[in-house]
Amino acid sequence: MREMDVEQFAAGRREDMAVVDVRSHEEFVSGHVPGAVNMPLERVITDPGRYAGQELYVICQSGGRSAQAAQALAAAGAQPVSVAGGTAGWISSGRPVDTGAR
């Protein structure tokens, strides 16, 4: 499983990157990386094949859940990158945040 920190993620971020936020819906709507889609960890674990063959960046609050999700996704044939530091690191660095559902 690959991992990168928030600074690396921000520096290499492109519009076409798939970003999956594995926090709960409530956490997600309160603030998330712009463009991220919400897929709570429980759903990722039960259906990791949904992203088979895809490169995606997985983010949570600080990095624990994203690492767990990335392991499941990699085992199912995806190419995940876990973002260490997560949404908390993104927000604390002063980067823009979206709110609400997506």
C-alpha positions in Angstrom: 0.0 0.0 0.0 1.3 3.4 -0.9 1.0 6.4 1.5 1.7 10.1 1.1 1.4 13.0 3.5 -1.0 15.9 3.1 1.8 18.2 1.6 2.6 15.6 -1.1 -1.1 15.0 -1.8 -1.7 18.8 -2.2 1.3 19.3 -4.4 0.4 16.5 -6.8 -3.4 17.0 -6.8 -5.1 17.2 -10.1 -8.8 17.7 -11.1 -9.1 14.2 -12.4 -7.8 12.5 -9.3 -10.4 10.2 -7.5 -10.4 11.1 -3.8 -12.5 8.9 -1.5 -13.2 10.1 2.0 -13.8 7.1 4.3 -15.2 9.0 7.3 -18.8 8.9 8.4 -21.4 10.9 6.5 -21.6 13.3 9.5 -17.9 13.9 9.5 -17.8 14.4 5.7 -20.6 17.0 5.6 -18.9 19.0 8.3 -15.8 19.6 6.1 -13.9 17.7 3.4 -11.3 18.1 0.7 -12.9 19.7 -2.3 -13.9 17.1 -4.9 -13.8 14.1 -2.5 -16.6 11.6 -2.5 -17.9 10.0 0.7 -17.6 6.2 1.0 -17.6 5.3 4.7 -15.0 2.8 5.8 -17.7 0.1 6.5 -18.9 0.3 2.9 -15.4 0.2 1.5 -14.6 -2.9 3.6 -17.8 -4.7 2.4 -17.3 -3.8 -1.3 -13.7 -3.1 -2.0 -14.0 -4.5 -5.6 -16.0 -1.4 -6.5 -12.7 0.4 -7.2 -10.8 -2.5 -8.8 -8.3 -1.3 -11.3 -8.6 2.4 -10.3 -6.0 4.7 -8.9 -7.5 6.6 -6.0 -6.5 8.6 -3.0 -8.1 7.6 0.3 -8.5 10.1 3.1 -10.0 10.1 6.6 -9.6 12.3 9.6 -6.0 11.6 10.4 -4.8 8.5 8.4 -5.8 5.4 10.4 -9.1 4.6 8.6 -7.6 5.5 5.2 -4.7 3.1 5.7 -7.2 0.3 6.6 -9.4 1.1 3.6 -6.3 1.3 1.3 -5.2 -2.2 2.3 -8.7 -3.6 1.5 -8.8 -1.8 -1.8 -5.3 -3.0 -2.8 -6.2 -6.6 -2.0 -9.3 -6.2 -4.3 -7.2 -4.9 -7.2 -7.3 -1.1 -6.8 -4.3 1.2 -6.7 -5.0 3.2 -3.6 -2.8 5.8 -1.9 -3.5 6.6 1.7 -3.2 10.2 2.7 -1.4 10.4 6.1 -2.5 13.3 8.2 -5.9 13.2 6.6 -8.6 15.9 6.6 -7.3 17.3 9.9 -3.9 18.0 8.3 -5.6 19.4 5.2 -7.7 21.8 7.3 -4.8 22.8 9.7 -2.7 23.7 6.7 -5.2 26.3 5.7 -6.4 24.6 2.5 -9.9 25.1 1.2 -12.7 22.9 2.5 -16.1 22.0 1.2 -19.1 21.3 3.4 -22.3 19.4 2.8 -23.0 16.2 0.9 -21.6 15.4 -2.5 
